[in-house]
Amino acid sequence: MKTNPYRLFIIYIALFVTGCSTVSRGAFNMDCLDYNHSFIGSTGPGNVPRFQVESRTRIIDEKNGTSEDFYQCASCKSEYTFAAKNLFQADNFDFMPVFGSKDTLIFRRKSYLNTDYRTISPSEQLWGGPVFQTRKATSRTLLKNNTEIQRATLRGMLIISQIEIWDEHTGLRAIIECPVRTMNIDKALKLYQVDTGPILWPDLSQRYGRAIDSLSLAFVAFNSPDFADFIIEAPTPIKKDNNEILVVYHYSVIKSFVAKNRIYCIGKLDI
């Protein structure tokens, strides 16, 4: 079988753009993505879907000196693509792809505990391989205190958060970046609280065979620069009269971490 040179080119570009690389100073100082204009496309044949990027997680292996970026994309519903009618499947599920440099993780969440909730495949086997159409934000401003965070919020500016967590025993570190979709502020007390998701939470407490295996869906909340709380999707029992009647996937596992939180607005924050 002949090798398709265009496909090899796409795979090469994917490895370059996603940032699967040796650790440099830039690995700890990520440029913000322009989330309004960042997509993961595909090459076909057949259906050539395009997914908008909603968050990014960079996992840094400080012992091996490598890092890899993972892109969590927008969710959709299971469908019969290009059918004449009756487009949604009856036994429906949420469908969310996560693209790494080599593999793609797909979350499929049904109304019950389905065994194929998460599957991982080589990216080149899905839709002909990914095309990373991500953009860096043209400018950003680090919001240095609560007053600046409040000002950017009230002015309707796009706000991006970067949450850095680590595990000293495993030598793994991660930077989780996402647009702040919900921001709470108290104008009188000059307080703020981020509550947003879904994002990709990496389990840094152990070393997995592949970094993508460590990822779970979560929401994140924080209101200071030095800690972050996560609520992680996991099998969750539903009880009635203290009796378990059902198990579903739900955001139910709460974890808190020491963190370095950075909040940016896209553009210049005028005084």
RAJO-V650004 format. One record per residue. N is the residue number from 1. RES is the residue in three letters. SS is DSSP state (~ for helix, > for strand, _ for the rest). PSI is psi as a letter, one per 20 degrees, with the letter a starting at -180 (none if undefined). NEAR is the number of other ideal C-beta (glycine too) atoms within 12 Angstrom. Layout:
# RAJO-V650004
n->N res->RES ss->SS psi->PSI near->NEAR
n->N res->RES ss->SS psi->PSI near->NEAR
This chain:
# RAJO-V650004
n->1 res->MET ss->_ psi->p near->4
n->2 res->LYS ss->_ psi->q near->7
n->3 res->THR ss->_ psi->p near->10
n->4 res->ASN ss->_ psi->o near->16
n->5 res->PRO ss->~ psi->h near->10
n->6 res->TYR ss->~ psi->h near->17
n->7 res->ARG ss->~ psi->g near->25
n->8 res->LEU ss->~ psi->h near->16
n->9 res->PHE ss->~ psi->g near->17
n->10 res->ILE ss->~ psi->g near->27
n->11 res->ILE ss->~ psi->g near->28
n->12 res->TYR ss->~ psi->g near->19
n->13 res->ILE ss->~ psi->h near->22
n->14 res->ALA ss->~ psi->g near->37
n->15 res->LEU ss->~ psi->h near->25
n->16 res->PHE ss->~ psi->g near->16
n->17 res->VAL ss->~ psi->h near->30
n->18 res->THR ss->_ psi->i near->36
n->19 res->GLY ss->_ psi->k near->33
n->20 res->CYS ss->_ psi->n near->31
n->21 res->SER ss->> psi->r near->21
n->22 res->THR ss->> psi->q near->16
n->23 res->VAL ss->_ psi->p near->25
n->24 res->SER ss->_ psi->r near->14
n->25 res->ARG ss->~ psi->h near->10
n->26 res->GLY ss->~ psi->h near->17
n->27 res->ALA ss->~ psi->h near->26
n->28 res->PHE ss->~ psi->i near->20
n->29 res->ASN ss->_ psi->m near->21
n->30 res->MET ss->_ psi->p near->32
n->31 res->ASP ss->_ psi->q near->26
n->32 res->CYS ss->_ psi->q near->36
n->33 res->LEU ss->> psi->q near->39
n->34 res->ASP ss->_ psi->n near->26
n->35 res->TYR ss->~ psi->i near->32
n->36 res->ASN ss->~ psi->i near->18
n->37 res->HIS ss->~ psi->k near->16
n->38 res->SER ss->_ psi->p near->34
n->39 res->PHE ss->> psi->q near->28
n->40 res->ILE ss->> psi->o near->39
n->41 res->GLY ss->> psi->a near->30
n->42 res->SER ss->> psi->r near->30
n->43 res->THR ss->_ psi->i near->28
n->44 res->GLY ss->_ psi->a near->19
n->45 res->PRO ss->_ psi->r near->12
n->46 res->GLY ss->_ psi->c near->12
n->47 res->ASN ss->_ psi->p near->17
n->48 res->VAL ss->_ psi->m near->20
n->49 res->PRO ss->_ psi->q near->28
n->50 res->ARG ss->_ psi->p near->23
n->51 res->PHE ss->> psi->p near->31
n->52 res->GLN ss->> psi->p near->28
n->53 res->VAL ss->> psi->p near->39
n->54 res->GLU ss->> psi->h near->36
n->55 res->SER ss->> psi->r near->44
n->56 res->ARG ss->> psi->p near->44
n->57 res->THR ss->> psi->p near->48
n->58 res->ARG ss->> psi->p near->41
n->59 res->ILE ss->> psi->p near->43
n->60 res->ILE ss->> psi->p near->38
n->61 res->ASP ss->> psi->o near->29
n->62 res->GLU ss->_ psi->h near->23
n->63 res->LYS ss->_ psi->g near->15
n->64 res->ASN ss->_ psi->i near->18
n->65 res->GLY ss->_ psi->k near->14
n->66 res->THR ss->> psi->r near->23
n->67 res->SER ss->> psi->q near->34
n->68 res->GLU ss->> psi->p near->40
n->69 res->ASP ss->> psi->q near->44
n->70 res->PHE ss->> psi->p near->46
n->71 res->TYR ss->> psi->o near->45
n->72 res->GLN ss->> psi->p near->41
n->73 res->CYS ss->> psi->r near->37
n->74 res->ALA ss->_ psi->q near->25
n->75 res->SER ss->_ psi->q near->23
n->76 res->CYS ss->> psi->a near->25
n->77 res->LYS ss->> psi->q near->20
n->78 res->SER ss->_ psi->p near->24
n->79 res->GLU ss->> psi->r near->19
n->80 res->TYR ss->_ psi->o near->15
n->81 res->THR ss->_ psi->p near->17
n->82 res->PHE ss->_ psi->j near->11
n->83 res->ALA ss->_ psi->r near->11
n->84 res->ALA ss->_ psi->h near->7
n->85 res->LYS ss->_ psi->r near->8
n->86 res->ASN ss->_ psi->m near->9
n->87 res->LEU ss->_ psi->h near->15
n->88 res->PHE ss->> psi->p near->16
n->89 res->GLN ss->_ psi->q near->18
n->90 res->ALA ss->_ psi->g near->13
n->91 res->ASP ss->_ psi->m near->12
n->92 res->ASN ss->_ psi->q near->19
n->93 res->PHE ss->_ psi->q near->27
n->94 res->ASP ss->> psi->q near->25
n->95 res->PHE ss->> psi->o near->29
n->96 res->MET ss->> psi->p near->38
n->97 res->PRO ss->> psi->q near->41
n->98 res->VAL ss->> psi->p near->46
n->99 res->PHE ss->> psi->p near->52
n->100 res->GLY ss->_ psi->a near->42
n->101 res->SER ss->_ psi->h near->34
n->102 res->LYS ss->_ psi->h near->26
n->103 res->ASP ss->> psi->q near->33
n->104 res->THR ss->> psi->p near->37
n->105 res->LEU ss->> psi->p near->36
n->106 res->ILE ss->> psi->p near->34
n->107 res->PHE ss->> psi->p near->33
n->108 res->ARG ss->> psi->o near->28
n->109 res->ARG ss->> psi->o near->30
n->110 res->LYS ss->_ psi->a near->22
n->111 res->SER ss->_ psi->i near->19
n->112 res->TYR ss->_ psi->r near->21
n->113 res->LEU ss->_ psi->n near->22
n->114 res->ASN ss->_ psi->q near->22
n->115 res->THR ss->_ psi->h near->12
n->116 res->ASP ss->_ psi->k near->18
n->117 res->TYR ss->_ psi->g near->28
n->118 res->ARG ss->> psi->p near->30
n->119 res->THR ss->> psi->q near->22
n->120 res->ILE ss->> psi->p near->28
n->121 res->SER ss->> psi->q near->23
n->122 res->PRO ss->> psi->p near->20
n->123 res->SER ss->~ psi->h near->36
n->124 res->GLU ss->~ psi->i near->27
n->125 res->GLN ss->~ psi->i near->18
n->126 res->LEU ss->_ psi->o near->32
n->127 res->TRP ss->_ psi->k near->28
n->128 res->GLY ss->_ psi->j near->23
n->129 res->GLY ss->_ psi->q near->34
n->130 res->PRO ss->> psi->q near->43
n->131 res->VAL ss->> psi->o near->32
n->132 res->PHE ss->> psi->o near->37
n->133 res->GLN ss->> psi->l near->25
n->134 res->THR ss->_ psi->q near->35
n->135 res->ARG ss->_ psi->q near->19
n->136 res->LYS ss->> psi->q near->21
n->137 res->ALA ss->_ psi->p near->27
n->138 res->THR ss->_ psi->h near->16
n->139 res->SER ss->_ psi->q near->18
n->140 res->ARG ss->> psi->q near->29
n->141 res->THR ss->> psi->p near->27
n->142 res->LEU ss->> psi->p near->24
n->143 res->LEU ss->_ psi->o near->35
n->144 res->LYS ss->_ psi->i near->16
n->145 res->ASN ss->_ psi->r near->17
n->146 res->ASN ss->~ psi->h near->25
n->147 res->THR ss->~ psi->g near->19
n->148 res->GLU ss->~ psi->h near->26
n->149 res->ILE ss->~ psi->g near->39
n->150 res->GLN ss->~ psi->g near->27
n->151 res->ARG ss->~ psi->g near->27
n->152 res->ALA ss->~ psi->h near->34
n->153 res->THR ss->~ psi->g near->29
n->154 res->LEU ss->~ psi->h near->18
n->155 res->ARG ss->_ psi->j near->22
n->156 res->GLY ss->_ psi->k near->13
n->157 res->MET ss->_ psi->q near->28
n->158 res->LEU ss->_ psi->p near->31
n->159 res->ILE ss->> psi->p near->39
n->160 res->ILE ss->> psi->p near->44
n->161 res->SER ss->> psi->q near->46
n->162 res->GLN ss->> psi->p near->38
n->163 res->ILE ss->> psi->o near->44
n->164 res->GLU ss->> psi->p near->34
n->165 res->ILE ss->> psi->r near->38
n->166 res->TRP ss->> psi->r near->27
n->167 res->ASP ss->> psi->o near->24
n->168 res->GLU ss->_ psi->h near->13
n->169 res->HIS ss->_ psi->h near->12
n->170 res->THR ss->_ psi->i near->24
n->171 res->GLY ss->_ psi->k near->21
n->172 res->LEU ss->> psi->q near->32
n->173 res->ARG ss->> psi->q near->33
n->174 res->ALA ss->> psi->q near->45
n->175 res->ILE ss->> psi->o near->42
n->176 res->ILE ss->> psi->o near->48
n->177 res->GLU ss->> psi->p near->42
n->178 res->CYS ss->> psi->q near->42
n->179 res->PRO ss->> psi->q near->37
n->180 res->VAL ss->_ psi->o near->39
n->181 res->ARG ss->_ psi->h near->22
n->182 res->THR ss->_ psi->p near->19
n->183 res->MET ss->> psi->p near->33
n->184 res->ASN ss->> psi->p near->21
n->185 res->ILE ss->> psi->q near->28
n->186 res->ASP ss->> psi->o near->15
n->187 res->LYS ss->_ psi->h near->15
n->188 res->ALA ss->_ psi->g near->8
n->189 res->LEU ss->_ psi->i near->13
n->190 res->LYS ss->_ psi->l near->17
n->191 res->LEU ss->> psi->q near->20
n->192 res->TYR ss->> psi->r near->33
n->193 res->GLN ss->> psi->p near->26
n->194 res->VAL ss->> psi->p near->39
n->195 res->ASP ss->> psi->o near->26
n->196 res->THR ss->> psi->r near->32
n->197 res->GLY ss->> psi->a near->33
n->198 res->PRO ss->> psi->q near->34
n->199 res->ILE ss->> psi->r near->45
n->200 res->LEU ss->> psi->o near->45
n->201 res->TRP ss->> psi->p near->39
n->202 res->PRO ss->> psi->p near->48
n->203 res->ASP ss->_ psi->o near->28
n->204 res->LEU ss->_ psi->j near->34
n->205 res->SER ss->_ psi->i near->19
n->206 res->GLN ss->_ psi->r near->15
n->207 res->ARG ss->_ psi->o near->21
n->208 res->TYR ss->_ psi->r near->22
n->209 res->GLY ss->_ psi->h near->10
n->210 res->ARG ss->_ psi->q near->23
n->211 res->ALA ss->~ psi->h near->37
n->212 res->ILE ss->~ psi->h near->37
n->213 res->ASP ss->~ psi->i near->22
n->214 res->SER ss->~ psi->i near->31
n->215 res->LEU ss->> psi->p near->42
n->216 res->SER ss->> psi->q near->37
n->217 res->LEU ss->> psi->q near->40
n->218 res->ALA ss->> psi->r near->38
n->219 res->PHE ss->> psi->q near->33
n->220 res->VAL ss->> psi->q near->43
n->221 res->ALA ss->> psi->q near->32
n->222 res->PHE ss->> psi->q near->37
n->223 res->ASN ss->_ psi->k near->26
n->224 res->SER ss->_ psi->r near->22
n->225 res->PRO ss->_ psi->i near->24
n->226 res->ASP ss->_ psi->j near->16
n->227 res->PHE ss->> psi->r near->21
n->228 res->ALA ss->> psi->p near->40
n->229 res->ASP ss->> psi->p near->29
n->230 res->PHE ss->> psi->q near->38
n->231 res->ILE ss->> psi->o near->26
n->232 res->ILE ss->> psi->p near->30
n->233 res->GLU ss->> psi->p near->30
n->234 res->ALA ss->> psi->r near->25
n->235 res->PRO ss->> psi->p near->23
n->236 res->THR ss->> psi->p near->21
n->237 res->PRO ss->> psi->p near->17
n->238 res->ILE ss->> psi->p near->19
n->239 res->LYS ss->> psi->q near->12
n->240 res->LYS ss->> psi->p near->9
n->241 res->ASP ss->_ psi->l near->7
n->242 res->ASN ss->_ psi->j near->8
n->243 res->ASN ss->> psi->p near->9
n->244 res->GLU ss->> psi->p near->14
n->245 res->ILE ss->> psi->i near->12
n->246 res->LEU ss->> psi->q near->16
n->247 res->VAL ss->> psi->p near->20
n->248 res->VAL ss->> psi->r near->23
n->249 res->TYR ss->> psi->p near->32
n->250 res->HIS ss->> psi->q near->23
n->251 res->TYR ss->> psi->o near->27
n->252 res->SER ss->> psi->i near->21
n->253 res->VAL ss->> psi->o near->21
n->254 res->ILE ss->> psi->p near->19
n->255 res->LYS ss->> psi->q near->26
n->256 res->SER ss->> psi->q near->18
n->257 res->PHE ss->> psi->q near->30
n->258 res->VAL ss->> psi->p near->20
n->259 res->ALA ss->_ psi->r near->31
n->260 res->LYS ss->> psi->o near->24
n->261 res->ASN ss->> psi->p near->34
n->262 res->ARG ss->> psi->p near->32
n->263 res->ILE ss->> psi->p near->43
n->264 res->TYR ss->> psi->q near->35
n->265 res->CYS ss->> psi->q near->33
n->266 res->ILE ss->> psi->p near->32
n->267 res->GLY ss->_ psi->a near->21
n->268 res->LYS ss->_ psi->p near->19
n->269 res->LEU ss->_ psi->o near->28
n->270 res->ASP ss->_ psi->q near->11
n->271 res->ILE ss->_ psi->none near->9
